[in-house]
Amino acid sequence: MGKNFRGGRLVAVFGGIEIDLWQAEMEGDEAVLQIDAIFGGVEIRVPDTWLVSSHGQGIFGGYSDSTHLRPPTDRTQPRKTLVIRGAAVFGGVEIRN
């Protein structure tokens, strides 16, 4: 993964994906990540300085946001927001830090 993260798309079908964005730097103030898990799973790790806005739909599956947001060190800077969309069909998506 490069340092300048802009978003993307992940699809897990009958398998799994693990993505570690812990050291990534978001390009801009918001990035959108489309995640679909069909009979599979996706685990994504994000920095604790990013706000996560999860809009995933579970159909016999689920989206789990276990992130904890650390208070900003510089309150004059805008908060980086990761928007997550998609569906978990007989699968799961876990977001954590």
N, C-alpha and C positions, 0 to 999 in steps of 0.2 A: 504494500500500500504506500502510495506517495504521501508526502506531508501535506499537500494542498488538496484536501478532500472537498469535492463539490457535490457528492451524492452518487446515486447509481441504482442498480437493480440486482437483486439476488433471487434465484429460484432454486429451491431444493425439492426434487421429486424422487421419492424412495431413497433418500440419502440425507446427508447432513452437511452443513456449512458452519464454520467457525471463523469469525472476522474480529480482529483486534484493532480498533481505531484509537487505542489509548494514547499513542504518541502522535496522532494525526493533528493537523491544524486545518480548521475549516476555512475554506476560501469564501469570503463574504460573511454575512450574519446568519444565513439559513441554508441548510442543505436538505434535500429530500431523498430518502432511500425507500425504494419499493421492494418489499420482501414478501415473497409467496412461498409457502411451505405446503407441499402436497404429499401426504404420507411420508413426510420427512421433518427435519428440524433445522432451525437456524439459531445460532447463538452469536450475539454481537456484543462486544465490549466497547464502551465509549468513555471518554474523559469525564471526570466528575465536575468539570467546569461547563459542560454542555447541558442545556435544557433539552429534554426529550419530550416530544409531542407525538404520542403513539395513537394512530387511527386504524389499527389493524382489526380485521374481522375474523372471528373464530367460527368455523363450521365443523363440529365434532373435533375441534382443536382449540388452541388458544394462543393469545399474545400475553406475555408477562413482562412488565416493566419494573425491574428491581433496582433502578438507579437511585442514587443519592446525590443531591446537588450541593456542591461546596459553595459557600458564599464567595462572591467576587472579590478579588484583591484590589481591583480598580473599578470603582462604581461609575466612572465616567465612560467606560467602554461598554458597548452594547453586548448583551448576552448572546452567545452562539446557540442556535436552536437546530436540533436535528429532528426533522419531521419524518415519521415512519408510517408508511401506508402499505396495505396489502391484505392477504388472506392466509389463514392457516386452515387447510382442509385435511382433517385426520392427521394433523401435524402440529408443530408448535414453534413459536418464536420467543426467544428470551433475550431481553435487553438488560445489561448490567454494567457496572463499572468496577 
